[in-house]
Amino acid sequence: MIEGLAFYSLKRDEYYTFGYKVLDVLSGFDTETLQLKPLQGRVENAVSLLDEALVKTSTRILTLSMSESDKNRDNSFLAFRYMIVACSKRLNPAWNAAANLLIDTVKSYGWTLQNENYSTESSRLNNLIADLETKSDLKAAVALLGLNDWLVEMKQSQRDFEMAEKLRVEAKASKCEVKTEDGCREIRKACELLFQYINMTQELNPNEDFVRITRLLNEVIAEFNTSINIRKSRNSKEEETPETFATNE
């Protein structure tokens, strides 16, 4: 007899993992001969459905990554800007002239370009970096002031942002309209139907393969029930922890 699983206590990632492990168990048997093929297919479809739904959820994570990358490139631009301003205060005439040349160049693209929208900032920053790397007078100024490392960092942070932006666009383009709750529900229904069929078949017509399948599935179920119980116990202890209050003595 296949044991029960507290499906409603599973997290969405656990649903996906559970469905995958059920399929892994079935893959070791001739499901066609055992007449489990249609039920196996239903579990496969349910797992695939949840997988597609999770792609949608991952877009939010990628948005956070993109936001973090934008913050990094803002900081690298500001760091470069602060450095050239500091160099312009030097009493060395050559340094002063080189720094002021770079300041004028940055201002031509926007002294506060870090406040522009994503696309405008990318366009201006890429053009600024191209000028600093290709125009001989600007290259000489960067080299004289020892700002090559700062320039490389600014360029790399812009590349990182563009990669994060590309991944987010690709994820949004591939996402489906399926909700994760739908995927989880389908996995539960498909697995419950599979378990009921195996239990009933084994009851009416005992088969060694079904005995082995049952044993393996119960091992998977026990693993997840243990995780659920540990989580419930931990949450219960946290709720029962008494609050302590300071007293005036």
Sequence and secondary structure as in RCSB ss.txt:
>XXXX:A:sequence
MIEGLAFYSLKRDEYYTFGYKVLDVLSGFDTETLQLKPLQGRVENAVSLLDEALVKTSTRILTLSMSESDKNRDN
SFLAFRYMIVACSKRLNPAWNAAANLLIDTVKSYGWTLQNENYSTESSRLNNLIADLETKSDLKAAVALLGLNDW
LVEMKQSQRDFEMAEKLRVEAKASKCEVKTEDGCREIRKACELLFQYINMTQELNPNEDFVRITRLLNEVIAEFN
TSINIRKSRNSKEEETPETFATNE
>XXXX:A:secstr
      GGG  HHHHHHHHHHHHHHHTTS TTTTT HHHHHHHHHHHHHHHHHHHHHHHHHHHHHHHHHHHHHHH
HHHHHHHHHHHHHT S HHHHHHHHHHHHHHHHH TTGGGS HHHHHHHHHHHHHHHHH HHHHHHHHHTT HHH
HHHHHHHHHHHHHHHHHHHHHHHH  S  HHHHHHHHHHHHHHHHHHHHHHHHHS  HHHHHHHHHHHHHHHHHH
HHHHHHHHHHHHHHHS        
